[in-house]
Structures are given as C-alpha cells and as structure tokens.
Amino acid sequence: MKGIKNGVVFITGGENGLGAAISKKFAEEGAKVVIFGIDEINGNKVAEECSKLNEGAMFIKGNVTNNDDIKNAMNIIKDKYGKLDFAVNNAGVTGGLKPFGETANDHYDLIMNVNVKGVFLCMQNELQLMMENKFGKIVNVSSEAGTSAGFEGLSVYVGSKHAVNGLTKAAAIEYATKGININAVAPGTMSTPLVKAFPQEDQDKLAAIRPSNRLVNVDSVANTVVYLCSDYSMDMVGTIISVDGGNTIK
C-alpha cells in the first residue's frame, strides 16, 4: 500500500490475535515492524515471522502502563532506525463480564489503566518522536463498544473504549497541522484463535447480532489499520472507522 514500504511501525500488543495480524500485514507491505508487549515468547515468534516477510522486525518487552518501558522502546527505535513513522496502539483488555453494581475498584483500575492510560502514555511518547520529523500516523484500536453501550457486563470496557475515541479525536485536532494524522479503528468481535476456541453455539450467537451474520475477519481490521497509515488517508483526521459487520448501525 502506498507510503508503507520502508516505514517504521510500533505496534503495542502486536504479538497476539489482532496485533499479530497487524504486525504481519505491515511486514508484508515492507515496513520495519517493532512489536511491543508482555508476551515474550509469542512476541519473538511473531517478530521472526515478520522478519521472513521483511527484514528488521523486532520484539521489545514492555507494559503500556509503564512510561519508562515505553520511553525505552522509543529510544531503541530512534537508535536503530532514527525515526518513527507509524504507531498502532492495540494493547487492551476486556476484564471479563461484571455487572456494573458488582464491579470492584481493582477491576476498573485494570481496564482503565491498560485501555486508556496505556493509549495516553503511548501516544505522548510516539508523538514526541514523530514530531522530530514532523510526520507520523497513529491508529488507536478502539471497539464497537466505543460507539455503543449495548454490551451487558462490560460497562467499564465500554467506558474505556469511549475514552479512547475521545483521546483520538482531541489529539487529532491538536496535531492536524503538524504533519501527524491520528485515527482509530473500531472492530467488532473477530474470528481470533481465542474466539474460535469458543463452543460453536457461542460463536454463532456472536455472529448473529451482526447484519453480516458472521464474525469480523481479522485481516479486514488489519488492512484497515494499514490503510490508515498509508498515503491514501492523508485527509482523515480523528476518524473512527467501524469494522463490525454493521452491528453499531442497527
């Protein structure tokens, strides 16, 4: 895709599920892939797979809630590549189903720290490095839960993804004249290995809530992320793209 080849991309949570698909898609397009996450085994495995597609991929172990870890990753990227072109803030947690009235403080803290503070800290550090070249594309991974509230038992997760959308839009306006585009993608329930391990009956129920009557294809989301980092998205500022089989327009 135009504008991706030879670019340097930083992907949080890039070692599993959607993140792994995004990492490989960027490598296929010729980007230098930097995977950041806590799963060292899968991280190195995905980095190795990416390097077979395009040399230069690496895994950096770190937590998106730890600012020092993120700063360390930015320093490694600057030393190795001298720039950061693209960033995909994908790391996130759902935390499991909890009725609103029974949600414990630590459950709230976990979800908000990873899903909101993590995106906030990563964006701050990514923007600082991107501003050195006055160019960059940031894509935050939100969710269909960020544009709707109809997800029983996921109130804190819903709140966190609405916050991600808000951060995306506000930062996008601030950096729109500085050579940096910030947007988000909002996937529906995807056909990841985790979901595919569910009983078929549960998978069918998750598919049936969508006008498309199928789970969202992971590659469709990954391709959308790459598009948002390509030259074709230059005029997209603070856009939240839904890739959810039509669920949130019902």
Contacts in CASP RR format, 6 or more apart in sequence:
PFRMAT RR
TARGET T0000
AUTHOR 0000-0000-0000
METHOD contacts of the structure
MODEL  1
MKGIKNGVVFITGGENGLGAAISKKFAEEGAKVVIFGIDEINGNKVAEEC
SKLNEGAMFIKGNVTNNDDIKNAMNIIKDKYGKLDFAVNNAGVTGGLKPF
GETANDHYDLIMNVNVKGVFLCMQNELQLMMENKFGKIVNVSSEAGTSAG
FEGLSVYVGSKHAVNGLTKAAAIEYATKGININAVAPGTMSTPLVKAFPQ
EDQDKLAAIRPSNRLVNVDSVANTVVYLCSDYSMDMVGTIISVDGGNTIK
1 29 0 8 1.000
1 226 0 8 1.000
1 227 0 8 1.000
1 230 0 8 1.000
1 232 0 8 1.000
2 230 0 8 1.000
2 231 0 8 1.000
2 232 0 8 1.000
3 230 0 8 1.000
3 231 0 8 1.000
4 26 0 8 1.000
4 29 0 8 1.000
4 30 0 8 1.000
4 31 0 8 1.000
4 86 0 8 1.000
4 226 0 8 1.000
4 229 0 8 1.000
4 230 0 8 1.000
5 29 0 8 1.000
5 30 0 8 1.000
5 31 0 8 1.000
6 30 0 8 1.000
6 31 0 8 1.000
6 32 0 8 1.000
7 30 0 8 1.000
7 31 0 8 1.000
7 32 0 8 1.000
7 83 0 8 1.000
7 85 0 8 1.000
7 86 0 8 1.000
8 31 0 8 1.000
8 32 0 8 1.000
8 34 0 8 1.000
8 77 0 8 1.000
8 81 0 8 1.000
8 82 0 8 1.000
8 83 0 8 1.000
8 84 0 8 1.000
8 85 0 8 1.000
8 86 0 8 1.000
9 26 0 8 1.000
9 31 0 8 1.000
9 32 0 8 1.000
9 33 0 8 1.000
9 34 0 8 1.000
9 85 0 8 1.000
9 86 0 8 1.000
9 87 0 8 1.000
9 88 0 8 1.000
9 229 0 8 1.000
10 34 0 8 1.000
10 36 0 8 1.000
10 73 0 8 1.000
10 74 0 8 1.000
10 77 0 8 1.000
10 84 0 8 1.000
10 86 0 8 1.000
10 87 0 8 1.000
10 88 0 8 1.000
10 126 0 8 1.000
11 19 0 8 1.000
11 22 0 8 1.000
11 23 0 8 1.000
11 26 0 8 1.000
11 33 0 8 1.000
11 34 0 8 1.000
11 35 0 8 1.000
11 36 0 8 1.000
11 87 0 8 1.000
11 88 0 8 1.000
11 90 0 8 1.000
12 36 0 8 1.000
12 37 0 8 1.000
12 64 0 8 1.000
12 88 0 8 1.000
12 89 0 8 1.000
12 90 0 8 1.000
12 91 0 8 1.000
12 118 0 8 1.000
12 122 0 8 1.000
13 19 0 8 1.000
13 35 0 8 1.000
13 36 0 8 1.000
13 37 0 8 1.000
13 39 0 8 1.000
13 64 0 8 1.000
13 90 0 8 1.000
13 91 0 8 1.000
13 92 0 8 1.000
14 20 0 8 1.000
14 22 0 8 1.000
14 23 0 8 1.000
14 35 0 8 1.000
14 36 0 8 1.000
14 37 0 8 1.000
14 43 0 8 1.000
14 46 0 8 1.000
14 88 0 8 1.000
14 90 0 8 1.000
14 91 0 8 1.000
15 23 0 8 1.000
15 35 0 8 1.000
15 37 0 8 1.000
15 39 0 8 1.000
15 42 0 8 1.000
15 43 0 8 1.000
15 45 0 8 1.000
15 46 0 8 1.000
15 59 0 8 1.000
16 39 0 8 1.000
16 42 0 8 1.000
17 190 0 8 1.000
17 192 0 8 1.000
17 193 0 8 1.000
17 194 0 8 1.000
17 218 0 8 1.000
18 90 0 8 1.000
18 141 0 8 1.000
18 187 0 8 1.000
18 190 0 8 1.000
18 192 0 8 1.000
18 218 0 8 1.000
18 221 0 8 1.000
18 222 0 8 1.000
19 88 0 8 1.000
19 90 0 8 1.000
19 222 0 8 1.000
20 42 0 8 1.000
20 46 0 8 1.000
21 218 0 8 1.000
21 219 0 8 1.000
21 221 0 8 1.000
21 222 0 8 1.000
22 88 0 8 1.000
22 90 0 8 1.000
22 221 0 8 1.000
22 222 0 8 1.000
22 225 0 8 1.000
22 226 0 8 1.000
23 33 0 8 1.000
23 35 0 8 1.000
23 46 0 8 1.000
23 47 0 8 1.000
23 50 0 8 1.000
23 57 0 8 1.000
24 46 0 8 1.000
24 49 0 8 1.000
24 50 0 8 1.000
24 53 0 8 1.000
24 222 0 8 1.000
25 219 0 8 1.000
25 222 0 8 1.000
25 223 0 8 1.000
25 225 0 8 1.000
25 226 0 8 1.000
26 33 0 8 1.000
26 50 0 8 1.000
26 86 0 8 1.000
26 226 0 8 1.000
26 229 0 8 1.000
27 33 0 8 1.000
27 49 0 8 1.000
27 50 0 8 1.000
27 51 0 8 1.000
27 53 0 8 1.000
27 54 0 8 1.000
27 57 0 8 1.000
28 53 0 8 1.000
28 54 0 8 1.000
29 226 0 8 1.000
30 53 0 8 1.000
30 54 0 8 1.000
31 54 0 8 1.000
31 85 0 8 1.000
31 86 0 8 1.000
32 54 0 8 1.000
32 56 0 8 1.000
32 57 0 8 1.000
32 81 0 8 1.000
33 47 0 8 1.000
33 50 0 8 1.000
33 54 0 8 1.000
33 56 0 8 1.000
33 57 0 8 1.000
33 58 0 8 1.000
34 57 0 8 1.000
34 58 0 8 1.000
34 59 0 8 1.000
34 60 0 8 1.000
34 73 0 8 1.000
34 76 0 8 1.000
34 77 0 8 1.000
35 43 0 8 1.000
35 46 0 8 1.000
35 47 0 8 1.000
35 50 0 8 1.000
35 57 0 8 1.000
35 58 0 8 1.000
35 59 0 8 1.000
35 60 0 8 1.000
36 59 0 8 1.000
36 60 0 8 1.000
36 61 0 8 1.000
36 62 0 8 1.000
36 64 0 8 1.000
36 70 0 8 1.000
36 73 0 8 1.000
36 91 0 8 1.000
37 43 0 8 1.000
37 59 0 8 1.000
37 60 0 8 1.000
37 61 0 8 1.000
37 62 0 8 1.000
37 63 0 8 1.000
37 64 0 8 1.000
37 91 0 8 1.000
38 61 0 8 1.000
38 62 0 8 1.000
38 63 0 8 1.000
40 59 0 8 1.000
40 61 0 8 1.000
43 59 0 8 1.000
44 59 0 8 1.000
46 59 0 8 1.000
47 57 0 8 1.000
47 58 0 8 1.000
47 59 0 8 1.000
48 57 0 8 1.000
50 56 0 8 1.000
50 57 0 8 1.000
51 57 0 8 1.000
58 76 0 8 1.000
58 80 0 8 1.000
60 72 0 8 1.000
60 73 0 8 1.000
60 76 0 8 1.000
61 69 0 8 1.000
62 69 0 8 1.000
62 70 0 8 1.000
62 72 0 8 1.000
62 73 0 8 1.000
63 69 0 8 1.000
64 70 0 8 1.000
64 89 0 8 1.000
64 91 0 8 1.000
64 92 0 8 1.000
64 114 0 8 1.000
64 117 0 8 1.000
64 118 0 8 1.000
64 119 0 8 1.000
64 121 0 8 1.000
64 122 0 8 1.000
65 113 0 8 1.000
65 114 0 8 1.000
65 117 0 8 1.000
65 118 0 8 1.000
65 121 0 8 1.000
67 121 0 8 1.000
67 125 0 8 1.000
70 121 0 8 1.000
70 122 0 8 1.000
70 125 0 8 1.000
71 125 0 8 1.000
73 125 0 8 1.000
74 84 0 8 1.000
74 125 0 8 1.000
74 126 0 8 1.000
74 128 0 8 1.000
74 129 0 8 1.000
77 83 0 8 1.000
77 84 0 8 1.000
77 129 0 8 1.000
78 84 0 8 1.000
78 129 0 8 1.000
83 129 0 8 1.000
83 132 0 8 1.000
83 133 0 8 1.000
84 126 0 8 1.000
84 129 0 8 1.000
84 130 0 8 1.000
84 136 0 8 1.000
85 130 0 8 1.000
85 135 0 8 1.000
85 136 0 8 1.000
85 137 0 8 1.000
85 229 0 8 1.000
86 136 0 8 1.000
86 137 0 8 1.000
86 138 0 8 1.000
86 139 0 8 1.000
86 229 0 8 1.000
87 122 0 8 1.000
87 123 0 8 1.000
87 126 0 8 1.000
87 130 0 8 1.000
87 136 0 8 1.000
87 137 0 8 1.000
87 138 0 8 1.000
87 139 0 8 1.000
88 138 0 8 1.000
88 139 0 8 1.000
88 141 0 8 1.000
88 225 0 8 1.000
88 229 0 8 1.000
89 118 0 8 1.000
89 119 0 8 1.000
89 122 0 8 1.000
89 123 0 8 1.000
89 126 0 8 1.000
89 138 0 8 1.000
89 139 0 8 1.000
89 140 0 8 1.000
89 141 0 8 1.000
90 141 0 8 1.000
91 114 0 8 1.000
91 118 0 8 1.000
92 114 0 8 1.000
92 115 0 8 1.000
92 141 0 8 1.000
93 110 0 8 1.000
93 111 0 8 1.000
93 114 0 8 1.000
93 115 0 8 1.000
94 111 0 8 1.000
94 154 0 8 1.000
94 157 0 8 1.000
95 107 0 8 1.000
95 110 0 8 1.000
95 111 0 8 1.000
95 156 0 8 1.000
95 157 0 8 1.000
96 153 0 8 1.000
96 154 0 8 1.000
96 157 0 8 1.000
97 152 0 8 1.000
97 153 0 8 1.000
97 154 0 8 1.000
98 104 0 8 1.000
98 107 0 8 1.000
98 153 0 8 1.000
98 154 0 8 1.000
98 155 0 8 1.000
98 156 0 8 1.000
99 153 0 8 1.000
100 153 0 8 1.000
100 155 0 8 1.000
103 155 0 8 1.000
103 156 0 8 1.000
107 156 0 8 1.000
108 156 0 8 1.000
111 156 0 8 1.000
111 157 0 8 1.000
111 160 0 8 1.000
112 156 0 8 1.000
112 160 0 8 1.000
112 163 0 8 1.000
115 157 0 8 1.000
115 160 0 8 1.000
115 161 0 8 1.000
115 163 0 8 1.000
115 164 0 8 1.000
116 160 0 8 1.000
116 163 0 8 1.000
116 164 0 8 1.000
116 167 0 8 1.000
119 140 0 8 1.000
119 164 0 8 1.000
119 167 0 8 1.000
120 167 0 8 1.000
123 138 0 8 1.000
123 140 0 8 1.000
123 167 0 8 1.000
123 171 0 8 1.000
123 182 0 8 1.000
126 138 0 8 1.000
127 138 0 8 1.000
127 171 0 8 1.000
127 175 0 8 1.000
127 180 0 8 1.000
130 136 0 8 1.000
130 138 0 8 1.000
130 180 0 8 1.000
131 178 0 8 1.000
131 180 0 8 1.000
134 178 0 8 1.000
134 179 0 8 1.000
134 180 0 8 1.000
135 179 0 8 1.000
135 180 0 8 1.000
136 179 0 8 1.000
136 180 0 8 1.000
136 181 0 8 1.000
137 180 0 8 1.000
137 181 0 8 1.000
137 182 0 8 1.000
137 183 0 8 1.000
137 228 0 8 1.000
137 229 0 8 1.000
137 233 0 8 1.000
138 171 0 8 1.000
138 180 0 8 1.000
138 181 0 8 1.000
138 182 0 8 1.000
138 183 0 8 1.000
139 182 0 8 1.000
139 183 0 8 1.000
139 184 0 8 1.000
139 185 0 8 1.000
139 225 0 8 1.000
139 228 0 8 1.000
139 229 0 8 1.000
140 164 0 8 1.000
140 167 0 8 1.000
140 168 0 8 1.000
140 182 0 8 1.000
140 183 0 8 1.000
140 184 0 8 1.000
140 185 0 8 1.000
141 164 0 8 1.000
141 184 0 8 1.000
141 185 0 8 1.000
141 187 0 8 1.000
141 225 0 8 1.000
142 161 0 8 1.000
142 164 0 8 1.000
142 165 0 8 1.000
142 168 0 8 1.000
142 184 0 8 1.000
142 185 0 8 1.000
142 186 0 8 1.000
142 240 0 8 1.000
143 157 0 8 1.000
143 161 0 8 1.000
143 186 0 8 1.000
143 187 0 8 1.000
143 188 0 8 1.000
144 186 0 8 1.000
144 187 0 8 1.000
144 188 0 8 1.000
144 189 0 8 1.000
144 242 0 8 1.000
144 244 0 8 1.000
144 247 0 8 1.000
144 248 0 8 1.000
145 151 0 8 1.000
145 154 0 8 1.000
145 157 0 8 1.000
145 158 0 8 1.000
145 159 0 8 1.000
145 161 0 8 1.000
145 162 0 8 1.000
146 158 0 8 1.000
146 159 0 8 1.000
146 161 0 8 1.000
146 162 0 8 1.000
146 164 0 8 1.000
146 165 0 8 1.000
146 186 0 8 1.000
147 165 0 8 1.000
147 186 0 8 1.000
147 240 0 8 1.000
147 242 0 8 1.000
147 248 0 8 1.000
148 158 0 8 1.000
148 247 0 8 1.000
148 248 0 8 1.000
149 158 0 8 1.000
150 158 0 8 1.000
151 157 0 8 1.000
151 158 0 8 1.000
161 186 0 8 1.000
164 184 0 8 1.000
165 184 0 8 1.000
165 186 0 8 1.000
165 240 0 8 1.000
168 182 0 8 1.000
168 183 0 8 1.000
168 184 0 8 1.000
168 238 0 8 1.000
168 240 0 8 1.000
169 238 0 8 1.000
169 240 0 8 1.000
171 182 0 8 1.000
172 181 0 8 1.000
172 182 0 8 1.000
172 183 0 8 1.000
172 237 0 8 1.000
172 238 0 8 1.000
173 237 0 8 1.000
173 238 0 8 1.000
175 181 0 8 1.000
175 182 0 8 1.000
176 237 0 8 1.000
181 228 0 8 1.000
181 233 0 8 1.000
181 234 0 8 1.000
181 236 0 8 1.000
181 237 0 8 1.000
182 237 0 8 1.000
182 238 0 8 1.000
183 228 0 8 1.000
183 233 0 8 1.000
183 236 0 8 1.000
183 237 0 8 1.000
183 238 0 8 1.000
183 239 0 8 1.000
183 240 0 8 1.000
183 241 0 8 1.000
184 238 0 8 1.000
184 239 0 8 1.000
184 240 0 8 1.000
184 241 0 8 1.000
185 221 0 8 1.000
185 224 0 8 1.000
185 225 0 8 1.000
185 228 0 8 1.000
185 240 0 8 1.000
185 241 0 8 1.000
185 243 0 8 1.000
186 240 0 8 1.000
186 241 0 8 1.000
186 242 0 8 1.000
186 243 0 8 1.000
186 244 0 8 1.000
186 248 0 8 1.000
187 216 0 8 1.000
187 221 0 8 1.000
187 243 0 8 1.000
187 244 0 8 1.000
188 210 0 8 1.000
188 216 0 8 1.000
188 242 0 8 1.000
188 243 0 8 1.000
188 244 0 8 1.000
188 245 0 8 1.000
188 247 0 8 1.000
189 195 0 8 1.000
189 206 0 8 1.000
189 215 0 8 1.000
189 216 0 8 1.000
190 215 0 8 1.000
190 216 0 8 1.000
190 217 0 8 1.000
190 218 0 8 1.000
190 221 0 8 1.000
191 215 0 8 1.000
191 216 0 8 1.000
191 217 0 8 1.000
191 218 0 8 1.000
192 218 0 8 1.000
195 203 0 8 1.000
195 206 0 8 1.000
195 215 0 8 1.000
196 203 0 8 1.000
198 206 0 8 1.000
203 215 0 8 1.000
206 215 0 8 1.000
207 213 0 8 1.000
207 214 0 8 1.000
207 215 0 8 1.000
209 247 0 8 1.000
210 216 0 8 1.000
210 244 0 8 1.000
210 245 0 8 1.000
210 246 0 8 1.000
210 247 0 8 1.000
211 245 0 8 1.000
211 246 0 8 1.000
211 247 0 8 1.000
211 249 0 8 1.000
211 250 0 8 1.000
212 245 0 8 1.000
212 246 0 8 1.000
214 245 0 8 1.000
216 243 0 8 1.000
216 244 0 8 1.000
216 245 0 8 1.000
220 243 0 8 1.000
221 243 0 8 1.000
224 241 0 8 1.000
224 243 0 8 1.000
227 233 0 8 1.000
228 236 0 8 1.000
228 239 0 8 1.000
228 241 0 8 1.000
242 248 0 8 1.000
242 249 0 8 1.000
END
